[in-house]
């Protein structure tokens, strides 16, 4: 599981993502054909955030059979926590120049900051909330659902309902999160200007680091004994209970870890795209995450990363070239994946490698005989 | 009778009734199993054999009636996980092994050790665990299949693997639901030997249709019919009971 070849592969991929990409931006002159233009850095950073989000879904879907179709909610909550911090950093530089209140509150004629905005002036508080808010929602939601043994398609439906309800709530101006418009017009993060190429490069590297650490954490969990308990309960849940394992606890644990990872992904995403609004909660977004994972190959972890990056790169290209065709293409990709390679890209690669290796051993055995 | 009554009662069911949509799967069933006993339960389809196991293992809650383990533990208040951790193991009618895990991993998960989610995160492979799995693999004759996914085993091998999972789990009470269903004659014979061997140091309840197999176990037989006990005694005793012949054996 943690062999030398694994580490070589992991470190190789991490180096490319975290170091080589920035190098092409910094040290190759912009006139060169292989240079990475400044605008592409936050775009790639966004892909990495999506990859972390996909990874978090693969942990629960691929390994524990929990298909959450509302995972975008945890991502959006993490994003909102970061958005609130970024709003507080604007200070008196807003359109209305009010030092105490963000623009949308001034616009709504609010006189003072709502209590739940307290503390968001400080990065440490916001960072803690990025972890706590999605984590606590996952604890509450998961505890109710798993204790009542809601599984399969029913669980998928109630996760959709959860993200839909949150979307409607965040659309309301009275909620105090900017309503329909969400939060935008950020100025700086930890004192650095968010529009500066160097800040964006820093955010990109932070995203790559979070993705790498998130991957190692997921791999640690899935290769432990708990990982085998998860696989076992995915296939025969009641049998696991009769062995004396608590299915509720095991599911709850990975569900919370997954929600926290999704929240971190959302928090890194917001400063790179420059906005957070309630559409991030839309059920369609959450369904897209499941498509990324199945394209890459569920239950493989690396497949989630590959799937998220490839599908989103395809989306960027196609929405530029022929915007009206994107949804059809997405649907086609999903149908093709389901019908032709249900194990996804990584699953398919592993399968062919396995068949080749078997063929090689068969030939070797034949030569001996 | 006196010698039985003097022994410690391990499992006690009294007046247990379970209804599904008006159908009484169990009808005031009362049953006492003493510690160390090997008991076989027979009965026609729908007699309530599997429902009885569901009640004992917490899968089904009785409408009325008492179910006690070791005299004082009320099983009707506990869920499957808690009951399993009291020391009650179960083998299902259809072999249910974890098909996507290897034979080795199936046994490793069944090992009698901590069931904590947190500890499972930090439990790595150890020589001690590996040795215990290897010993069980040898006993159920699946040593050369240990790295295969359990889904690739034959039906009989899956039955054996499931028995091996109970074996390594080391439970005080085992409930075996049709352990030789779908086995060849030779496998059936070997399973009977294994069960007799297991019965030396634990209590076992076997539900079975195969009369030759029940006879080979040579244990006390309880006949269930329409959710309650029709007859109880040695195999010869129940086979000669006219009521038993009428509802079951005579058909």
Interface residues (C-beta under 8 A of the other chain):
Chain A: X220 X221 X224 X225 X226 X228 X229 X231 X232 X234 X235 X236 X238 X239 X241 X242 X243 X244 X245 X246 X247 X249 X250 X253
Chain B: X57 X59 X79 X80 X81 X84 X85 X89 X90 X92 X96 X97 X98 X99 X100 X101 X105 X108 X109 X110 X115 X117 X118 X120 X121 X122 X123 X124 X165 X169
